[in-house]
């Protein structure tokens, strides 16, 4: 999926919508599964289905990170204090 149109769409988001993007995370279930598959990958070979699931979850994390970064940039440009969020490491 091409993320560029989604990144461009963020420009039209209201501030509260941008904060929603900033604070969005994988579900606990997906986070646990990602960690499990990551540790399994280090010890064993993943099946094709597990590899596809792992890749999908990693892609989602990377996509969310890009969206979060752009949302934080836009919020900073709009005068919001994003430094506190960035320093907290969330």
N, C-alpha and C positions, 0 to 999 in steps of 0.2 A: 504494500500500500504506500502510495506517495504521500509523504507527510507535509510537503510544501503547501498544498491548499489549506490544510488544517492549521498550519502555522500562520498563514496569511489571514485566516478567518479570526484568529485571536485578536487582531487589531480592532475588530468591531465589537468585542465583548465588553460588557460593563465591568466595572471594577470588582463587584462581588462575584461575577462569573469567573474573572481571572483568579481571584483568591480560591475559588472552587477548584480550578485547574491546579493551582499550586499545592493545595492540600489533598488532592486525589492520590490514592495509593492502591496497590493491588489488594485484593481481598486477603484475609488471613489464610483462607484455604489455598489460594494461588501462591501466596508467599511460602507457605509450608511446602507445597508441592515443588516449587522452584528450588528451595533449599535441599529437599530430599533428592530430586533428580540431579542437582549439582554435585551432591556428595556421592551419589551412586555412580555418576560419570567418572569420578576420580578413582573408584574402586573396581568398577565393572564396565563392560560395554552396555550402552543403552540399546533397547530394541528400537526399531524404526519408529514405532508409535511414540515411545518415550522421547526419542530424539526430536521428533516433530513437536511434541508438547513442550519440551524444554526450550527449543528454539522460539516457539510462539511466545512463551512467557518472557524470555530474555528480550525479544523484540518489543513486547509491551512495556517492559521496564525502560528500555532505551527510548521508546517513543514518548512515554510519560516524562522522562527526564528532559527531553528536548522541549516538550510543551511547557513544562514547569519553568524551564530557563527563560523561554520567550515570555511567558506570563509575568515572571518576576521583572524582566527588563521593562515590559510595558508599564507595570505598576510603578516601578522606580521613575520612569519618564513622566508618569502622571502625578508624581509628588509623594508617593507612599514610602514609608520607611520599610524597606525590604532588608536592610542590613541586619536587623534584629532576627528576622527569619533565617537569613543565611548563616549568621553566627551560631544560631541554635543547633544547626546541623540536621534539621528535620528534612 
